[in-house]
Amino acid sequence: MAQKKIKKTTSAAGNSLRSAGAVRAARAPKTSSKVPRPSTVLLTSLPEKEPRPVAWYVTLVLAALLFSASTYFALKGTPTGWEYTLFMAVNGWAENWYRLFVIITFFGGTWMAVISVGLFCLAGLYRLALRLALTSLGAYGAAYLAKHFIGRARPLELFDGVHARIAETGMGFPSGHATFITVLTVTLLPYLPKTVRWIVAATAIGAVSLSRVYLGVHLPLDIVGGIAIGAAAVAFIHILPKKLQRILRIN
């Protein structure tokens, strides 16, 4: 009998505790397990586009001004003054430089553009390869149009005493080789070590430019015009809207 009374007492106490817990749970405020959504005010207050570096806008403007100035003087026809003097000085260098400058001038040619894009693809740098390909095509297109509309002949057709060491056809202004080597080096600029990037770029552009003058196929203003187009093409690619860059896969 004593055991039965103890069991009844224990079960009654358990029931009272459960009922008290249920009452407290009912009185407690209800909480939702859902994660609250972010405020629409915060979403609309965020900028839609990231600010682009001012340097690319400055580069584009300076390149346009440089190209305009070189075009103005190129339209005058036969070079005089500093351009003629500089061309004759470089073009008159000894024949010992011939082999070296023939090798150097290759790095500004069309085949070098194809090889560069292919090497970047093999290295798995597909976006860089596509960016270089699109920039090169745009720059070559601009240079081709400039050659057609400006119509400045090559040095051999403009005056006597030119050492034409290789054969080239078409108009002279602007230089396609100077255009591409500028596109290549400026595109690769962010990938080079900060301590040497400008030295490498200046050396590459300067060497190819000198080779074109030494070989007798371009005047100094042709080089300036080509460098301006190359720099403008790279800057233009960088200031495209970010959404368009993502679509083209060049971001």
C-alpha positions as CSV (number, residue, x, y, z in Angstrom):
1,M,0.0,0.0,0.0
2,A,2.8,2.4,0.8
3,Q,4.4,1.7,-2.6
4,K,1.2,2.4,-4.4
5,K,0.8,5.8,-2.6
6,I,4.4,6.8,-3.5
7,K,3.7,6.0,-7.2
8,K,0.5,8.0,-7.2
9,T,2.3,10.9,-5.6
10,T,5.2,10.8,-8.1
11,S,2.9,10.7,-11.2
12,A,0.8,13.5,-9.8
13,A,3.9,15.7,-9.3
14,G,5.1,14.9,-12.9
15,N,1.7,15.8,-14.3
16,S,1.7,19.1,-12.4
17,L,5.2,20.0,-13.7
18,R,4.2,19.2,-17.3
19,S,1.1,21.3,-17.1
20,A,3.1,24.2,-15.6
21,G,5.6,24.0,-18.4
22,A,2.8,24.0,-21.0
23,V,1.3,27.2,-19.4
24,R,4.7,29.0,-19.5
25,A,5.2,28.0,-23.1
26,A,1.8,29.3,-24.0
27,R,2.4,32.6,-22.3
28,A,5.9,33.1,-23.9
29,P,6.1,35.3,-26.9
30,K,6.2,33.5,-30.2
31,T,9.5,33.8,-32.2
32,S,9.9,33.0,-35.9
33,S,12.7,30.7,-37.1
34,K,12.9,32.5,-40.4
35,V,16.0,34.6,-41.2
36,P,14.8,38.2,-41.6
37,R,15.2,39.6,-45.1
38,P,17.6,42.5,-45.6
39,S,16.1,45.9,-45.8
40,T,15.3,47.2,-49.3
41,V,16.6,50.5,-48.3
42,L,20.1,49.1,-47.8
43,L,20.0,47.4,-51.2
44,T,19.0,50.5,-53.1
45,S,21.5,52.6,-51.3
46,L,24.4,50.4,-52.5
47,P,26.3,51.7,-55.7
48,E,25.3,49.8,-58.8
49,K,28.8,50.1,-60.4
50,E,32.2,50.1,-59.0
51,P,34.2,53.3,-59.6
52,R,36.8,52.8,-62.3
53,P,40.4,54.0,-62.1
54,V,40.7,57.6,-63.3
55,A,44.1,56.7,-64.8
56,W,42.4,54.9,-67.8
57,Y,40.2,58.0,-68.5
58,V,43.3,60.1,-68.4
59,T,45.2,57.7,-70.7
60,L,42.4,57.7,-73.2
61,V,42.2,61.5,-73.3
62,L,46.0,61.9,-73.6
63,A,46.2,59.3,-76.3
64,A,43.5,61.0,-78.3
65,L,45.3,64.3,-78.0
66,L,48.6,62.7,-79.1
67,F,47.0,61.0,-82.0
68,S,45.3,64.2,-83.1
69,A,48.5,66.2,-82.9
70,S,50.5,63.6,-84.9
71,T,47.8,63.3,-87.5
72,Y,47.8,67.1,-88.0
73,F,51.5,67.1,-88.8
74,A,51.4,63.9,-90.8
75,L,48.7,65.4,-93.1
76,K,51.2,68.0,-94.2
77,G,53.0,65.4,-96.3
78,T,56.8,65.3,-96.6
79,P,58.4,65.5,-93.1
80,T,60.7,68.4,-92.3
81,G,62.6,69.7,-89.3
82,W,63.0,67.4,-86.4
83,E,61.2,64.4,-87.9
84,Y,63.4,64.3,-91.0
85,T,66.6,64.8,-88.9
86,L,65.7,62.0,-86.4
87,F,64.7,59.6,-89.2
88,M,67.9,60.1,-91.1
89,A,70.0,59.7,-88.0
90,V,68.5,56.4,-86.9
91,N,68.0,55.1,-90.5
92,G,71.7,55.8,-91.1
93,W,73.0,53.5,-88.4
94,A,75.5,50.9,-89.4
95,E,74.4,47.7,-91.1
96,N,75.7,45.7,-88.1
97,W,72.4,46.4,-86.4
98,Y,70.3,44.8,-89.2
99,R,69.9,41.3,-87.8
100,L,69.1,42.5,-84.3
101,F,66.5,44.9,-85.5
102,V,64.9,42.3,-87.8
103,I,64.4,40.1,-84.8
104,I,63.1,42.9,-82.6
105,T,60.6,44.1,-85.2
106,F,59.0,40.7,-85.2
107,F,57.7,41.3,-81.7
108,G,55.4,44.0,-83.0
109,G,54.0,42.1,-86.0
110,T,50.7,40.3,-86.6
111,W,52.2,36.9,-86.0
112,M,53.4,38.0,-82.5
113,A,49.8,38.9,-81.7
114,V,48.6,35.4,-82.7
115,I,51.4,33.7,-80.8
116,S,50.7,35.8,-77.7
117,V,47.0,35.0,-77.6
118,G,47.8,31.3,-78.2
119,L,50.4,31.2,-75.4
120,F,48.0,32.8,-72.9
121,C,45.4,30.2,-73.8
122,L,47.8,27.4,-73.3
123,A,48.7,28.9,-69.9
124,G,45.0,28.9,-68.9
125,L,44.7,32.7,-69.0
126,Y,41.6,32.7,-71.2
127,R,40.2,36.0,-70.1
128,L,43.6,37.7,-70.7
129,A,43.9,36.0,-74.1
130,L,40.4,37.2,-75.1
131,R,41.1,40.7,-73.8
132,L,44.3,40.9,-75.8
133,A,42.6,39.5,-78.9
134,L,39.7,42.0,-78.8
135,T,42.0,44.9,-78.0
136,S,44.4,44.0,-80.8
137,L,41.6,43.7,-83.3
138,G,40.1,47.0,-82.3
139,A,43.5,48.7,-82.5
140,Y,44.4,47.2,-85.8
141,G,41.0,48.2,-87.2
142,A,41.6,51.8,-86.1
143,A,45.1,51.8,-87.5
144,Y,43.8,50.5,-90.8
145,L,41.2,53.2,-91.1
146,A,43.7,55.9,-90.2
147,K,46.1,54.6,-92.9
148,H,43.3,54.7,-95.4
149,F,42.0,58.2,-94.6
150,I,45.3,60.0,-93.8
151,G,47.2,58.4,-96.7
152,R,50.7,59.2,-95.7
153,A,53.2,57.3,-97.8
154,R,56.3,55.4,-96.4
155,P,59.7,57.1,-96.3
156,L,61.0,55.6,-99.5
157,E,58.2,57.3,-101.4
158,L,58.6,60.7,-99.8
159,F,62.3,61.6,-100.2
160,D,65.7,60.3,-101.3
161,G,68.5,58.8,-99.3
162,V,66.3,56.2,-97.4
163,H,67.8,52.9,-96.5
164,A,64.8,50.6,-97.0
165,R,66.2,47.4,-95.5
166,I,62.9,45.4,-95.7
167,A,59.9,45.6,-98.1
168,E,56.6,46.9,-96.8
169,T,53.4,47.8,-98.6
170,G,50.6,50.2,-97.8
171,M,50.5,53.5,-96.2
172,G,52.9,54.5,-93.4
173,F,50.9,56.4,-90.8
174,P,50.3,55.1,-88.2
175,S,52.7,52.2,-87.6
176,G,50.9,48.9,-87.0
177,H,53.9,47.4,-85.2
178,A,54.0,50.3,-82.8
179,T,50.3,49.9,-82.3
180,F,50.5,46.2,-81.3
181,I,53.6,46.4,-79.1
182,T,51.8,49.1,-77.2
183,V,48.7,47.0,-76.8
184,L,50.7,44.0,-75.6
185,T,52.8,45.8,-73.1
186,V,50.1,48.0,-71.6
187,T,47.8,45.0,-71.4
188,L,50.4,43.1,-69.5
189,L,51.4,46.0,-67.3
190,P,49.4,44.9,-64.2
191,Y,50.9,41.5,-64.4
192,L,54.5,42.7,-64.3
193,P,56.4,43.4,-61.0
194,K,55.8,47.0,-59.9
195,T,59.6,47.7,-59.7
196,V,60.2,46.9,-63.4
197,R,56.9,47.2,-65.2
198,W,57.5,50.7,-66.7
199,I,61.1,49.9,-67.6
200,V,59.9,46.7,-69.4
201,A,57.1,48.6,-71.2
202,A,59.3,51.5,-72.3
203,T,62.1,49.2,-73.4
204,A,59.8,47.0,-75.5
205,I,57.9,49.9,-77.2
206,G,61.2,51.8,-77.7
207,A,63.0,48.9,-79.2
208,V,60.3,48.0,-81.7
209,S,59.8,51.7,-82.6
210,L,63.5,52.1,-83.3
211,S,63.5,49.0,-85.4
212,R,60.8,50.4,-87.7
213,V,62.7,53.6,-88.3
214,Y,66.1,51.9,-88.7
215,L,64.6,49.5,-91.3
216,G,63.3,52.5,-93.2
217,V,59.6,51.7,-93.2
218,H,58.3,54.3,-90.8
219,L,58.8,57.9,-89.9
220,P,58.8,59.1,-86.2
221,L,55.3,60.5,-86.4
222,D,54.1,57.1,-87.7
223,I,55.4,55.6,-84.5
224,V,53.8,58.3,-82.3
225,G,50.4,57.7,-84.0
226,G,50.7,53.9,-83.5
227,I,51.6,54.2,-79.8
228,A,48.6,56.6,-79.3
229,I,46.2,54.2,-80.9
230,G,47.5,51.2,-78.9
231,A,47.2,53.1,-75.6
232,A,43.8,54.4,-76.5
233,A,42.5,50.8,-77.3
234,V,43.7,49.4,-74.0
235,A,42.2,52.3,-72.1
236,F,38.9,52.0,-73.9
237,I,38.6,48.3,-73.0
238,H,39.1,49.1,-69.3
239,I,36.5,51.8,-69.2
240,L,33.7,49.7,-70.7
241,P,30.8,49.1,-68.4
242,K,31.4,46.3,-66.0
243,K,28.3,44.4,-67.2
244,L,29.5,44.5,-70.7
245,Q,33.0,43.3,-69.6
246,R,31.3,40.3,-67.9
247,I,29.3,39.5,-71.0
248,L,32.5,39.6,-73.1
249,R,34.4,37.7,-70.4
250,I,37.2,40.2,-70.3
251,N,36.8,41.5,-66.8
